[in-house]
Amino acid sequence: MACDTFAPDINGAARFAERLAGGLARNGHEVHIIAASQDSFSGMRIEQHDGVNLYVHRMPSIRVLQHASARFTAPWGLKRNIRKILIQVQPTAVHIQSHLLMGRVALWALEGSGIRVIATNHLMPENIIKYSFLPKFLHNWARKFVWRDTGKILRKVDVVTTPTRRAADLLENSSGLAGVLAISCGINASRFANSTPTSNTNPLFLFLGRLDDEKRIPTMLRAVASLTQYPNIKVELVGDGSERGRLQSLAIELGIQDRVKFLGHIPDDDLPATYERCTAFIMPSIAELQSIATMEAMASGRPVIGADAMALPHLVHDGDNGYLFPPDDVPALAERMKRILEADDQELLRLSENSLHLIQAHDIERTVSIFEDLYRGIGEDAPTTADNLGSYSEPIGRLSESIRERLYEFRADAERLRKRAGDLSHDAKERFEEVREEMREQFSEIRTEVEKAAKKLRRKKDD
């Protein structure tokens, strides 16, 4: 995999690459990562990510001054270094996770090799234009340029994927590409499932991600400040980025600095508990091609509130597992938060159960399986994940009792499994994987039952 961003970076592209690589390694594949260095080290070393050992080739890089977390990989000698890696490793396929620099140079190094190339687009122009120093009147031109460049580069690969159908449509319409596959980033839902009920007694709203401009976190802080009748609201912001200083100043300006915690980066092992303790998760971003953080919140059984922008409506089904609001609309977001604050226990339970139900369509095992076939050049002509099937978009309302019972069993089993995992030895973890496989089968049975129920509902509507 050629990645402009990879762990320990915390963003959707880095986390997708890390978890896909982990899934491939667990399936017995040898996985090599080409990524920017995070310190003075450059070269190949074995690093542990997502619980497995990966071969990581670190390229010399420097920190981008105008961005708190981005790294700039030194371009001199990069093509030569990547070509040496390709000759040494002789990969079956190369998966480009970004076409900005690392993926672009990897394509140059691959010329004439005959190696199969897959590219996943995680980029929207909004992710980079803010930090380009371009005057605002040139931003529209810059967006068009970025999309044209995206099309020019990605036409050279064998297969292009992106996390959702909405993102695929945008990529095709904006870049001129065709045949883009929609494949969810996927998630291991059992890692986040818990039996703790959602509560608004001591309300805590959570955001997790980069603290950058396109995330629109000021909208969230202003909404909290406007809800003066709820002085007990707490906010946790997990992550770091270029806007952190401005956001801290804004919290002081709004008089809510004692209710907003800036937690920075947290260990991966702390993520499940972080989602578990929140009342609801908020993603006000205008530039999400999927949002892994929102998926993790759903897997935790939490209501989610998201901006009605880009691919977030694919995850946030308005009125079913949370609420959408117009981007940058502070009163509208405050009103959606108020619904959560005033909901009774039964309504909070309904929203939570629906989040857990919807996340079943984003099974990481299906994602890994699809990419395994794409690397080999076999399998379906246009593979996709279950979230792109018609039943995923059907209104839910309230789940049937049989499905709810199965979800309760899954949550309880997953929680027991997670608690046991921390005390297991290396040998015992191998046995632990066998239990996890049983849970995946249980999860698959639930998904099948849901799909059957959706088909019955559609037949009734047709009648």
N, C-alpha and C positions, 0 to 999 in steps of 0.2 A: 504494500500500500504506500502510495506517495501522498504525504499529508503536509499542508502548510501549517496546520494546527493539530496537536495531538497531546495526550496526557503528559504532564499534569495540567495542561490548559483545561479550563472548565467552560465549555460551550458545546452547542449541539453537534457540530461537525466532529470535534475531538472525541466526544463521548460516544458518538455513533461508531467512529473508526475503532475506538478501544473495545467496545462491546462486540462488534462484528468480528474483530480479530480474535477476541477471547473465545467466542463461539466456534470459530473455525479451528482454533487450536485444540479446544476440547473435543472436536470431532476428528482429531488426529492429523490435521494439516500442519505443515511447517509454515509459519507466518513471519514475514519480514516487514518491518515498518521503516520508511525513510521519512524523517521528520527533523525539524529544527532542534538544535541544542538548547538546553535550558540553563546551562552553566558553561564552564570553561572546557568541558569534555566534548570532543568530537571523535567519531569513529563508531564501531559496532560494539554493543554490549547486550547482555541478556537482562531485560527488565521485566518485573512482574506487573502486569496490568489485568484487571478484571479476574484476578485469582489464578492467572496462568503465566508461564514464562514466554516472552516474545523476543525475537531478534530485532533490536532497534538500532538502526543506523542513524546516528545524530550528525547533522550537518552544521558547520559553524554558523552562528547567527548573532545578531545584536537586537536589543530591545528597540521597538519603534517609539520614539520620544513622545509623539502626540497621542499614544495609546498605551494604557496601563498594562495590558497583557499581551499584545501582539509582538511577534518576533519577525525580524527581517533576515531571511537566509542569504548569506553572501553568495551572489551569483557566479563569481569567478571560480572556475574549476568545478562548478556544480554538475554540469553535464558529464564531464569526465568521471567524476566520483560516482554518479548514478550508473553510468555505463559499466564501470568496474563491478559494481554491486550486481547488476543484471548478468554479467558474464560469470561471476562467481556463483550466484544463486540459481540461475537458469529457471526462473519461475514459470509456472503453467500460465499465469495471467498476472497482470498488473492492474490494480484498482486505484484510480486517481480520486482523491477526496477533495481536491481543490485544483483549479486551473490557473490560479493567480501566478504562482512562481514554481513551486515544487512539481505540481502536476504538469505544467507547461514544459519545464525543462526535462521532466521524465519522458514526455512524448518525443522530444527532440532526441533523447538518448535511445529511444526505442525504435527509431526509424530504421527500416530494413531488417528488423529482428524477427518478424513474423509472430511475435508474442501477442496474445489476445489482450485487449485493453478495455476495461470497464471504467466509466466515470460516473460519479454521483455528484450532482450539483447541490451545494449547500449555500450558494451565494445569492444575495440580492444586492443591487447597487447601493441601497440604503445602508448596508453594512460597512461600506468603505468611504462613501462620498463625504460624510461628515468630517472625516479625518484627512481629507485630501488637500486642504488649504485653498480649494477652489472657491471663488466668490459665489454667492448664492444664485446669481442670475445665470451661472453656467451649469447648475445642478441638473436641469432637465437634459441638456446636451450630454452631460457626463453619464446619465442613466442610459441614454440611447447608445452611447459609445460602449459602455460596459456590456450591455446585452449583445451588441454586434460582435464584440470581441469574444464573448462567451460562445456564440454560435460558431465563429470561425475556428476556435480551438476544439470544441467538442465534436465537430463534424469529423475529426480525424480518428475518433475512437470507434470501437465495435458496438458498444451498447452504452446508452445514457440513461441513468435513473435519477429519480428525485423522490422525496419521501411521501408525497401525496398527489392525488390526481389534480387538485387545484394548482399545486406547484408545477406539475408537469404541463398543464395547460398554459400557465404563465410563461414558462420557459419556451414552449413551442411558439407561442404568439409573439414573444418579445425578441427571440433570437433567430427565428426561422428554422429551427430544428424540427424534426418529425420523428414519431415513433418513440418518444420518451416514455420509459416505464415508471409507473408509480409503485414504489415498494417502501412500505413503512420502515422506519428505523428500528422498530421492534423494541420490546421490553420484556424482561423477566419479571412478570407481575408478582410471582410468589415471593420475591425479595422484599416487596413493599407492603403486601397485604397484612392487615392487622385486625384485631377484634375490638379496638377502641372506638366507641361511638363518636360521631361528630357532635360537638357541643358548642353552643354560643353563649354559655354562661360567663366565661372569661374569654371573649373573642380575640383570636389571634389570626391575622391575615399574613400570608407568606408570599414572597417573591423569591425565586431562585434563578440566577442567570448572570450574564454580564451586565454591569452597571454602565451601559452605554446609551447614547442618544436615542437610537431607534427603539429601545425598550420602553420608552415613555414612562419612566417611573415617577416623574413629577406629577403626572395625572393621578397616580395612586396616592401619593402623599397629600395632594390637595383635596382629594375626595375624603380621606381620613380626617383632615382638619375641618372639613365642612360639616361632618357629622357630630356637631357639638353636643347633641343629646346623648351621645355614647362616649363619655370620657374614659371608659375602661378599655377601649380598643387598643390592642397592641399590634405592632408590625415588626416582622423580621425580614430583613433583606440579606439574602445569602449570595455571595459572589463579590467580584471586584470589577473595576473598570474605570474608564476615563472620567465618568461623571460622578464618582463617589464624593469628591470634595464639594461639588456643587449641590449634590443631594443632601449632604450633611448641613450645609449652609441653609438650604431651603427648609429642612426640618426645624432648624432654629428659628428662621423667619416666620414659619407657620405656628410656632409655639408647641410643637409636638415632639421635640427632640428627646424628651424623657420616655416617650412611648414607641420610639423607633430604634431598633437595634440593627447596627451594621455588623454582621457576623463575618464578613469576608469569606475567603475560601474555607470550607470545612472538609474533614476527612470523608472519603466515600462511605466508610462504615457508619457515619453519623446521619447519612441521608434519610434512611427509613424513619428514624425517630423524629427527625425534623419535620417531615411531612405529617407524621402521625399526630403531633401535638397541635397542628394548626386547625382552625375552624374552616377556612377556605383558602384556596390558592388563587392568586391573581396574576394574569399575564396581560399587561396593557400594551404589549409590543405591536408595531405595525409591520414587522418584517420577519414573520416566522414561516418557514417552509414546512415545519411540523411542530416543534417544541417538545423536546424530550422531557423537560422539567414538568410540563403540563401532564404528560403521559404518566410520569412517576407519581404526581399528585392523585391522578385518577386511580392508579394501581393501589394507592394508599387508602382508597375509598373516601376521597374528599371532594366536596363540591368545587367546581372551578369557574372562575369568572374571567372572560377574555375579551379583548378588543375584536370587533367584527371586521377583521382585516386578514388578508392573505389566507393562510391555511388554518387559522385558529378555529373557525366554525366547523372544521372537519373533526375536531376534538370536543369542543364545547357545543353541545346540542342544547340550544336555548330552551330553558324550561324543563329539561330532562335531567341533566347532570350538572347544571349551573346556568349561567346567564351570559349573554353577549351584550356589549355596549358599543356605541359609535366611537371610533378612535378619537382620543384626546378630549372626550366629552366628560368633564369632571362631574357635573350634576348627574349625568346618566350612570356613571360608575358608582357614585355615592348611593343612588337609588337601588342599584343591584346589590350593593353591600348591605343596604338596609333590609332587603328581602331576606338575606341570610341571617342578619341579626334578629329579625322578628319571627323567623320560622320556628314552628314547634318541633318537638323531637321527631314526630312522624315524617314531617316534610324534610328535615335534615337527613333522616334515614333513607328516604326515597331518593334524594339527590345523590347520596353516598353510594347506595346500591347500584344506581344507574351508571355512575362513574366506573365502578368495578366491572359491571356488565360490558360496557363499551370497550374497555381496555383489552378484553379478551381477543378482539380482532387484530391486535398488534403483537402477536406472539413472536418473540425473538427467534424461536426455532424455525418458524416458517421463513422469516427473513434470511436467516443463515442458509437454509436449504435452497432458496431461490438463487442466492449469490453463488453457492457452490455449483449449481447448474450453469449459471451465466459464465463463470470462469472456465468451465469445460466446454461451453458452447453446445449444451444439450438441454433437454427439457421443453417446456412450453414455449410457444412462439411469443406470447405476450404475458408472462407470469405477473401476478400481482398478489397483494396480501388481502386478507378478509375485510379490511376496512374500506376497500374499494368496491365491495359487493353491494347490491341494492338493499339487502336487509340491514346493513349498518346504519343507513340513513332513515330507517323507519322510526316514527315516533314511538317512544317507549311508554310514557305514562308511569304505570306502576308494574313492576315485574310480577310474574305469576308466582304462586307460593312454592311450587316445585323448584323453580330456578332460584328463588331466594334461599331456600333451604340448602341447595347445592353451593351457593356462594358463601353461606355461613360456614359450611363444612370446610370449604377451601380456605377461607380467611383464618379459621382456627388452626387448621393443619399447617398453613404457611407460617403463622406466628410461632407455633411450637418448633417448627423446623428452624426458623431463624434464631431463636433463643439457644437451641442446641448447637448451632453451627459455631458459635464463638468458643465453645469448650472442646471442640473436636481436634484430635491429632491429625497429622497428615494422612495416616493410613485410614483413620475413621472417615475422613472426608471423601474417600473413594466410595465407601459404603453409603455415605450421605448423598452422593450423586445418584445412586440407585433409587433412593427414596424420592429425590427430586423428579426423576423420570416418571415415577408413579403419579406424582402430583400433576405433571404436564399432561399425562393421559386423562386425569380427572378433569383438568381444565378444558381439554379437547372435547370431552363428553358434554360439559356444560355448554360449550359453544355450539355443538351440534343440536342440542335441545333448543337453544335460543333460535337457531336458524329455522328449525321445524316450526316453532311457534310463530315466527315472522311470516313463513309461507302460509300458514293457516289464516293469519290475519289478513294477508293480501287476498287470499281466495274469498274470504268473507266480504271484503270490500268490493271485489269484482262482481260477486253475486248481488 
